[in-house]
Amino acid sequence: MGLFWNLIQQSQINNQHHKSQSLEQRIDILEDELRNTQQLLLKTLQVLEEYTNQDINEDGIIGR
């Protein structure tokens, strides 16, 4: 019975380890997507400010 219980616990530990690795990978992907979205937003803002000649984000500079 003890050996069987140890196998079950080891299986649960392995499953949890795989889930945590999967979660870390998903977090890395989400962080990359967020970074890319922020870069695109800044580029879009720059083009929009230059096109409208207005300081939309109120940083004192148009197009930056």
N, CA, C and O atoms as a CHARMM CRD file, in Angstrom:
* protein
*
  256
    1    1 MET  N      0.81900  -1.19600   0.00000 PROA 1      0.00000
    2    1 MET  CA     0.00000   0.00000   0.00000 PROA 1      0.00000
    3    1 MET  C      0.86200   1.25900   0.00000 PROA 1      0.00000
    4    1 MET  O      0.52600   2.24100  -0.66200 PROA 1      0.00000
    5    2 GLY  N      1.97400   1.23500   0.74000 PROA 2      0.00000
    6    2 GLY  CA     2.85000   2.39800   0.80600 PROA 2      0.00000
    7    2 GLY  C      3.45800   2.73600  -0.53800 PROA 2      0.00000
    8    2 GLY  O      3.55200   3.91000  -0.89700 PROA 2      0.00000
    9    3 LEU  N      3.87000   1.73100  -1.28600 PROA 3      0.00000
   10    3 LEU  CA     4.45600   1.94900  -2.61200 PROA 3      0.00000
   11    3 LEU  C      3.42500   2.56100  -3.55300 PROA 3      0.00000
   12    3 LEU  O      3.73600   3.48500  -4.30500 PROA 3      0.00000
   13    4 PHE  N      2.19300   2.04300  -3.51100 PROA 4      0.00000
   14    4 PHE  CA     1.11600   2.55900  -4.34900 PROA 4      0.00000
   15    4 PHE  C      0.85200   4.03000  -4.02900 PROA 4      0.00000
   16    4 PHE  O      0.69800   4.84800  -4.93600 PROA 4      0.00000
   17    5 TRP  N      0.80200   4.36300  -2.74000 PROA 5      0.00000
   18    5 TRP  CA     0.57200   5.75000  -2.31600 PROA 5      0.00000
   19    5 TRP  C      1.71200   6.65800  -2.78000 PROA 5      0.00000
   20    5 TRP  O      1.46300   7.78200  -3.21600 PROA 5      0.00000
   21    6 ASN  N      2.94000   6.19200  -2.69300 PROA 6      0.00000
   22    6 ASN  CA     4.09000   6.96600  -3.16000 PROA 6      0.00000
   23    6 ASN  C      4.00000   7.23400  -4.66000 PROA 6      0.00000
   24    6 ASN  O      4.33600   8.32800  -5.11400 PROA 6      0.00000
   25    7 LEU  N      3.55300   6.25000  -5.42700 PROA 7      0.00000
   26    7 LEU  CA     3.40200   6.43100  -6.87200 PROA 7      0.00000
   27    7 LEU  C      2.33800   7.48700  -7.18900 PROA 7      0.00000
   28    7 LEU  O      2.51300   8.31300  -8.08500 PROA 7      0.00000
   29    8 ILE  N      1.24400   7.44500  -6.44300 PROA 8      0.00000
   30    8 ILE  CA     0.18200   8.44800  -6.64500 PROA 8      0.00000
   31    8 ILE  C      0.70600   9.84300  -6.32700 PROA 8      0.00000
   32    8 ILE  O      0.47000  10.78600  -7.08300 PROA 8      0.00000
   33    9 GLN  N      1.41400   9.97500  -5.21600 PROA 9      0.00000
   34    9 GLN  CA     1.95400  11.28700  -4.83300 PROA 9      0.00000
   35    9 GLN  C      2.96300  11.78200  -5.86100 PROA 9      0.00000
   36    9 GLN  O      2.96100  12.96000  -6.21800 PROA 9      0.00000
   37   10 GLN  N      3.82200  10.89100  -6.33700 PROA 10     0.00000
   38   10 GLN  CA     4.81400  11.28300  -7.33400 PROA 10     0.00000
   39   10 GLN  C      4.13200  11.72600  -8.62100 PROA 10     0.00000
   40   10 GLN  O      4.56000  12.69200  -9.25300 PROA 10     0.00000
   41   11 SER  N      3.08100  11.03000  -9.00900 PROA 11     0.00000
   42   11 SER  CA     2.32400  11.40400 -10.20000 PROA 11     0.00000
   43   11 SER  C      1.70500  12.79000 -10.02900 PROA 11     0.00000
   44   11 SER  O      1.73200  13.59600 -10.95800 PROA 11     0.00000
   45   12 GLN  N      1.15000  13.07200  -8.85500 PROA 12     0.00000
   46   12 GLN  CA     0.56100  14.38700  -8.59700 PROA 12     0.00000
   47   12 GLN  C      1.62100  15.47900  -8.59900 PROA 12     0.00000
   48   12 GLN  O      1.38100  16.57600  -9.10200 PROA 12     0.00000
   49   13 ILE  N      2.78100  15.18800  -8.04600 PROA 13     0.00000
   50   13 ILE  CA     3.88800  16.15600  -8.04700 PROA 13     0.00000
   51   13 ILE  C      4.32000  16.45200  -9.47700 PROA 13     0.00000
   52   13 ILE  O      4.53800  17.61000  -9.83400 PROA 13     0.00000
   53   14 ASN  N      4.44600  15.41000 -10.30000 PROA 14     0.00000
   54   14 ASN  CA     4.83800  15.59900 -11.69700 PROA 14     0.00000
   55   14 ASN  C      3.79400  16.41400 -12.46200 PROA 14     0.00000
   56   14 ASN  O      4.14100  17.29900 -13.24400 PROA 14     0.00000
   57   15 ASN  N      2.52600  16.11500 -12.23300 PROA 15     0.00000
   58   15 ASN  CA     1.46400  16.88100 -12.90300 PROA 15     0.00000
   59   15 ASN  C      1.51300  18.34500 -12.50400 PROA 15     0.00000
   60   15 ASN  O      1.36700  19.22600 -13.35200 PROA 15     0.00000
   61   16 GLN  N      1.71800  18.61100 -11.22900 PROA 16     0.00000
   62   16 GLN  CA     1.79100  19.99600 -10.76100 PROA 16     0.00000
   63   16 GLN  C      3.00200  20.70500 -11.34700 PROA 16     0.00000
   64   16 GLN  O      2.92500  21.88400 -11.69000 PROA 16     0.00000
   65   17 HSD  N      4.11000  20.00400 -11.46300 PROA 17     0.00000
   66   17 HSD  CA     5.32600  20.57500 -12.05500 PROA 17     0.00000
   67   17 HSD  C      5.07700  20.96300 -13.51400 PROA 17     0.00000
   68   17 HSD  O      5.48200  22.04100 -13.94700 PROA 17     0.00000
   69   18 HSD  N      4.41600  20.09300 -14.26400 PROA 18     0.00000
   70   18 HSD  CA     4.11100  20.39500 -15.67200 PROA 18     0.00000
   71   18 HSD  C      3.15600  21.58400 -15.77700 PROA 18     0.00000
   72   18 HSD  O      3.30200  22.42300 -16.66500 PROA 18     0.00000
   73   19 LYS  N      2.18700  21.65400 -14.87800 PROA 19     0.00000
   74   19 LYS  CA     1.26100  22.78400 -14.88300 PROA 19     0.00000
   75   19 LYS  C      1.99200  24.08800 -14.59700 PROA 19     0.00000
   76   19 LYS  O      1.71200  25.10600 -15.23000 PROA 19     0.00000
   77   20 SER  N      2.92300  24.07000 -13.65400 PROA 20     0.00000
   78   20 SER  CA     3.64400  25.29700 -13.31300 PROA 20     0.00000
   79   20 SER  C      4.55000  25.72000 -14.46500 PROA 20     0.00000
   80   20 SER  O      4.68800  26.91200 -14.73700 PROA 20     0.00000
   81   21 GLN  N      5.16600  24.75700 -15.14300 PROA 21     0.00000
   82   21 GLN  CA     5.98500  25.10800 -16.30800 PROA 21     0.00000
   83   21 GLN  C      5.10900  25.69700 -17.39600 PROA 21     0.00000
   84   21 GLN  O      5.48500  26.67700 -18.03900 PROA 21     0.00000
   85   22 SER  N      3.94600  25.10700 -17.60300 PROA 22     0.00000
   86   22 SER  CA     3.02100  25.60600 -18.60600 PROA 22     0.00000
   87   22 SER  C      2.57000  27.02400 -18.25700 PROA 22     0.00000
   88   22 SER  O      2.47000  27.88300 -19.13300 PROA 22     0.00000
   89   23 LEU  N      2.30200  27.26000 -16.99000 PROA 23     0.00000
   90   23 LEU  CA     1.88700  28.58300 -16.54500 PROA 23     0.00000
   91   23 LEU  C      3.00300  29.59800 -16.76800 PROA 23     0.00000
   92   23 LEU  O      2.74100  30.71500 -17.21600 PROA 23     0.00000
   93   24 GLU  N      4.23400  29.22900 -16.46500 PROA 24     0.00000
   94   24 GLU  CA     5.37000  30.13100 -16.68200 PROA 24     0.00000
   95   24 GLU  C      5.52000  30.45300 -18.16700 PROA 24     0.00000
   96   24 GLU  O      5.80600  31.59500 -18.52900 PROA 24     0.00000
   97   25 GLN  N      5.33100  29.46800 -19.01200 PROA 25     0.00000
   98   25 GLN  CA     5.41700  29.70200 -20.45400 PROA 25     0.00000
   99   25 GLN  C      4.31000  30.63800 -20.91300 PROA 25     0.00000
  100   25 GLN  O      4.54900  31.53200 -21.72500 PROA 25     0.00000
  101   26 ARG  N      3.09900  30.43900 -20.39800 PROA 26     0.00000
  102   26 ARG  CA     1.98300  31.31000 -20.78700 PROA 26     0.00000
  103   26 ARG  C      2.22800  32.73900 -20.30600 PROA 26     0.00000
  104   26 ARG  O      1.90500  33.69500 -21.01100 PROA 26     0.00000
  105   27 ILE  N      2.79900  32.88800 -19.10700 PROA 27     0.00000
  106   27 ILE  CA     3.11600  34.22100 -18.60100 PROA 27     0.00000
  107   27 ILE  C      4.16100  34.88800 -19.48800 PROA 27     0.00000
  108   27 ILE  O      4.03400  36.07000 -19.80700 PROA 27     0.00000
  109   28 ASP  N      5.18600  34.15000 -19.88700 PROA 28     0.00000
  110   28 ASP  CA     6.21000  34.70000 -20.78100 PROA 28     0.00000
  111   28 ASP  C      5.59100  35.16300 -22.09200 PROA 28     0.00000
  112   28 ASP  O      5.92400  36.23600 -22.59500 PROA 28     0.00000
  113   29 ILE  N      4.69300  34.35800 -22.64500 PROA 29     0.00000
  114   29 ILE  CA     4.03400  34.72500 -23.90400 PROA 29     0.00000
  115   29 ILE  C      3.18300  35.97800 -23.71500 PROA 29     0.00000
  116   29 ILE  O      3.20200  36.87600 -24.55600 PROA 29     0.00000
  117   30 LEU  N      2.43900  36.04100 -22.61800 PROA 30     0.00000
  118   30 LEU  CA     1.60200  37.21300 -22.34800 PROA 30     0.00000
  119   30 LEU  C      2.44000  38.46700 -22.14200 PROA 30     0.00000
  120   30 LEU  O      2.05700  39.54800 -22.59100 PROA 30     0.00000
  121   31 GLU  N      3.57600  38.33700 -21.47100 PROA 31     0.00000
  122   31 GLU  CA     4.45700  39.49300 -21.27200 PROA 31     0.00000
  123   31 GLU  C      5.00400  39.97400 -22.60800 PROA 31     0.00000
  124   31 GLU  O      5.09600  41.18100 -22.83500 PROA 31     0.00000
  125   32 ASP  N      5.36900  39.04900 -23.50000 PROA 32     0.00000
  126   32 ASP  CA     5.84400  39.42800 -24.83500 PROA 32     0.00000
  127   32 ASP  C      4.74200  40.12700 -25.62100 PROA 32     0.00000
  128   32 ASP  O      4.98900  41.13800 -26.27800 PROA 32     0.00000
  129   33 GLU  N      3.52800  39.59100 -25.55600 PROA 33     0.00000
  130   33 GLU  CA     2.40900  40.21200 -26.25700 PROA 33     0.00000
  131   33 GLU  C      2.11500  41.60200 -25.71200 PROA 33     0.00000
  132   33 GLU  O      1.82100  42.51900 -26.47900 PROA 33     0.00000
  133   34 LEU  N      2.19100  41.76500 -24.39900 PROA 34     0.00000
  134   34 LEU  CA     1.96800  43.07100 -23.78900 PROA 34     0.00000
  135   34 LEU  C      3.02400  44.06600 -24.25500 PROA 34     0.00000
  136   34 LEU  O      2.70500  45.20200 -24.60400 PROA 34     0.00000
  137   35 ARG  N      4.28700  43.63200 -24.25900 PROA 35     0.00000
  138   35 ARG  CA     5.37200  44.50100 -24.69900 PROA 35     0.00000
  139   35 ARG  C      5.16600  44.92600 -26.15900 PROA 35     0.00000
  140   35 ARG  O      5.34700  46.09500 -26.49700 PROA 35     0.00000
  141   36 ASN  N      4.78900  43.97800 -27.01700 PROA 36     0.00000
  142   36 ASN  CA     4.54400  44.28400 -28.42700 PROA 36     0.00000
  143   36 ASN  C      3.35600  45.23000 -28.58800 PROA 36     0.00000
  144   36 ASN  O      3.39200  46.13400 -29.42300 PROA 36     0.00000
  145   37 THR  N      2.31200  45.02800 -27.80100 PROA 37     0.00000
  146   37 THR  CA     1.13800  45.89600 -27.86000 PROA 37     0.00000
  147   37 THR  C      1.49300  47.31000 -27.42100 PROA 37     0.00000
  148   37 THR  O      1.04900  48.28400 -28.02800 PROA 37     0.00000
  149   38 GLN  N      2.29100  47.42000 -26.36900 PROA 38     0.00000
  150   38 GLN  CA     2.70200  48.75100 -25.90000 PROA 38     0.00000
  151   38 GLN  C      3.54900  49.46000 -26.95200 PROA 38     0.00000
  152   38 GLN  O      3.38700  50.66100 -27.16600 PROA 38     0.00000
  153   39 GLN  N      4.44600  48.73400 -27.60700 PROA 39     0.00000
  154   39 GLN  CA     5.27300  49.33500 -28.65300 PROA 39     0.00000
  155   39 GLN  C      4.41000  49.80800 -29.82200 PROA 39     0.00000
  156   39 GLN  O      4.62300  50.89500 -30.35900 PROA 39     0.00000
  157   40 LEU  N      3.44000  48.98800 -30.21000 PROA 40     0.00000
  158   40 LEU  CA     2.54300  49.36500 -31.30500 PROA 40     0.00000
  159   40 LEU  C      1.71500  50.58300 -30.92100 PROA 40     0.00000
  160   40 LEU  O      1.50200  51.47700 -31.74000 PROA 40     0.00000
  161   41 LEU  N      1.24800  50.61900 -29.67600 PROA 41     0.00000
  162   41 LEU  CA     0.46900  51.76200 -29.20800 PROA 41     0.00000
  163   41 LEU  C      1.29600  53.04500 -29.25700 PROA 41     0.00000
  164   41 LEU  O      0.79700  54.08700 -29.68100 PROA 41     0.00000
  165   42 LEU  N      2.54700  52.97800 -28.82800 PROA 42     0.00000
  166   42 LEU  CA     3.40700  54.16500 -28.86900 PROA 42     0.00000
  167   42 LEU  C      3.67000  54.61900 -30.30100 PROA 42     0.00000
  168   42 LEU  O      3.66100  55.81800 -30.58000 PROA 42     0.00000
  169   43 LYS  N      3.90300  53.67700 -31.20800 PROA 43     0.00000
  170   43 LYS  CA     4.11000  54.03800 -32.62100 PROA 43     0.00000
  171   43 LYS  C      2.85300  54.65700 -33.21300 PROA 43     0.00000
  172   43 LYS  O      2.92400  55.62600 -33.96900 PROA 43     0.00000
  173   44 THR  N      1.69600  54.08700 -32.86200 PROA 44     0.00000
  174   44 THR  CA     0.42100  54.62200 -33.35400 PROA 44     0.00000
  175   44 THR  C      0.19300  56.03000 -32.82200 PROA 44     0.00000
  176   44 THR  O     -0.23800  56.91700 -33.55800 PROA 44     0.00000
  177   45 LEU  N      0.48200  56.22600 -31.55200 PROA 45     0.00000
  178   45 LEU  CA     0.33700  57.54700 -30.95000 PROA 45     0.00000
  179   45 LEU  C      1.25200  58.56400 -31.62700 PROA 45     0.00000
  180   45 LEU  O      0.84700  59.69700 -31.88400 PROA 45     0.00000
  181   46 GLN  N      2.47800  58.15700 -31.91100 PROA 46     0.00000
  182   46 GLN  CA     3.42500  59.05100 -32.57000 PROA 46     0.00000
  183   46 GLN  C      2.90300  59.47300 -33.94300 PROA 46     0.00000
  184   46 GLN  O      2.93300  60.65600 -34.28400 PROA 46     0.00000
  185   47 VAL  N      2.43100  58.52100 -34.72000 PROA 47     0.00000
  186   47 VAL  CA     1.90900  58.83300 -36.05400 PROA 47     0.00000
  187   47 VAL  C      0.67700  59.72000 -35.94500 PROA 47     0.00000
  188   47 VAL  O      0.53500  60.67800 -36.70500 PROA 47     0.00000
  189   48 LEU  N     -0.21400  59.41200 -35.01000 PROA 48     0.00000
  190   48 LEU  CA    -1.43300  60.20100 -34.82500 PROA 48     0.00000
  191   48 LEU  C     -1.11200  61.63200 -34.40700 PROA 48     0.00000
  192   48 LEU  O     -1.71600  62.58100 -34.90800 PROA 48     0.00000
  193   49 GLU  N     -0.16400  61.78300 -33.49400 PROA 49     0.00000
  194   49 GLU  CA     0.23700  63.13500 -33.08200 PROA 49     0.00000
  195   49 GLU  C      0.82800  63.91600 -34.24500 PROA 49     0.00000
  196   49 GLU  O      0.52900  65.09800 -34.42000 PROA 49     0.00000
  197   50 GLU  N      1.65500  63.26900 -35.02900 PROA 50     0.00000
  198   50 GLU  CA     2.26100  63.95300 -36.17500 PROA 50     0.00000
  199   50 GLU  C      1.19800  64.30500 -37.21000 PROA 50     0.00000
  200   50 GLU  O      1.24700  65.37500 -37.81600 PROA 50     0.00000
  201   51 TYR  N      0.23700  63.40500 -37.41100 PROA 51     0.00000
  202   51 TYR  CA    -0.81100  63.63500 -38.40200 PROA 51     0.00000
  203   51 TYR  C     -1.73700  64.77500 -37.98400 PROA 51     0.00000
  204   51 TYR  O     -2.11400  65.60900 -38.80600 PROA 51     0.00000
  205   52 THR  N     -2.10300  64.80600 -36.69700 PROA 52     0.00000
  206   52 THR  CA    -3.04000  65.83200 -36.22100 PROA 52     0.00000
  207   52 THR  C     -2.32400  67.08300 -35.72800 PROA 52     0.00000
  208   52 THR  O     -2.95400  68.11400 -35.49500 PROA 52     0.00000
  209   53 ASN  N     -1.00600  66.99000 -35.57200 PROA 53     0.00000
  210   53 ASN  CA    -0.20600  68.08100 -35.03900 PROA 53     0.00000
  211   53 ASN  C     -0.71800  68.51900 -33.65500 PROA 53     0.00000
  212   53 ASN  O     -0.78100  69.70700 -33.33900 PROA 53     0.00000
  213   54 GLN  N     -1.07900  67.51000 -32.84500 PROA 54     0.00000
  214   54 GLN  CA    -1.55200  67.76100 -31.48000 PROA 54     0.00000
  215   54 GLN  C     -0.78100  66.87500 -30.50800 PROA 54     0.00000
  216   54 GLN  O     -0.35200  65.77200 -30.84600 PROA 54     0.00000
  217   55 ASP  N     -0.61900  67.39100 -29.29100 PROA 55     0.00000
  218   55 ASP  CA     0.05000  66.63300 -28.23100 PROA 55     0.00000
  219   55 ASP  C     -1.01400  65.81600 -27.48500 PROA 55     0.00000
  220   55 ASP  O     -1.52300  66.24500 -26.44900 PROA 55     0.00000
  221   56 ILE  N     -1.34100  64.64300 -28.01800 PROA 56     0.00000
  222   56 ILE  CA    -2.44100  63.83500 -27.48900 PROA 56     0.00000
  223   56 ILE  C     -2.13100  63.29300 -26.09600 PROA 56     0.00000
  224   56 ILE  O     -3.00000  63.30700 -25.22400 PROA 56     0.00000
  225   57 ASN  N     -0.92700  62.82400 -25.87700 PROA 57     0.00000
  226   57 ASN  CA    -0.58500  62.23400 -24.57300 PROA 57     0.00000
  227   57 ASN  C     -0.07400  63.27100 -23.56900 PROA 57     0.00000
  228   57 ASN  O      0.33800  62.91800 -22.46400 PROA 57     0.00000
  229   58 GLU  N     -0.10200  64.52600 -23.94600 PROA 58     0.00000
  230   58 GLU  CA     0.24500  65.65200 -23.07800 PROA 58     0.00000
  231   58 GLU  C      1.62000  65.51100 -22.43100 PROA 58     0.00000
  232   58 GLU  O      1.79600  65.76800 -21.24000 PROA 58     0.00000
  233   59 ASP  N      2.59200  65.09600 -23.25000 PROA 59     0.00000
  234   59 ASP  CA     3.95500  65.01600 -22.72900 PROA 59     0.00000
  235   59 ASP  C      4.78900  66.22400 -23.12800 PROA 59     0.00000
  236   59 ASP  O      5.98700  66.28100 -22.85200 PROA 59     0.00000
  237   60 GLY  N      4.14400  67.20000 -23.78700 PROA 60     0.00000
  238   60 GLY  CA     4.83000  68.42200 -24.16900 PROA 60     0.00000
  239   60 GLY  C      5.54100  68.34400 -25.50700 PROA 60     0.00000
  240   60 GLY  O      6.13200  69.32700 -25.95200 PROA 60     0.00000
  241   61 ILE  N      5.49100  67.19100 -26.15000 PROA 61     0.00000
  242   61 ILE  CA     6.17800  66.99000 -27.42400 PROA 61     0.00000
  243   61 ILE  C      5.20900  66.33300 -28.39200 PROA 61     0.00000
  244   61 ILE  O      4.52400  65.37500 -28.03500 PROA 61     0.00000
  245   62 ILE  N      5.15000  66.83800 -29.60300 PROA 62     0.00000
  246   62 ILE  CA     4.29800  66.23300 -30.62900 PROA 62     0.00000
  247   62 ILE  C      5.10700  65.20300 -31.38300 PROA 62     0.00000
  248   62 ILE  O      6.19100  65.49700 -31.88800 PROA 62     0.00000
  249   63 GLY  N      4.58300  64.00200 -31.45800 PROA 63     0.00000
  250   63 GLY  CA     5.22000  62.94800 -32.22500 PROA 63     0.00000
  251   63 GLY  C      6.30700  62.19500 -31.48800 PROA 63     0.00000
  252   63 GLY  O      7.20300  61.63000 -32.11500 PROA 63     0.00000
  253   64 ARG  N      6.24100  62.17700 -30.15700 PROA 64     0.00000
  254   64 ARG  CA     7.24600  61.46000 -29.39400 PROA 64     0.00000
  255   64 ARG  C      6.70200  60.84000 -28.15800 PROA 64     0.00000
  256   64 ARG  O      7.44100  60.20000 -27.41200 PROA 64     0.00000
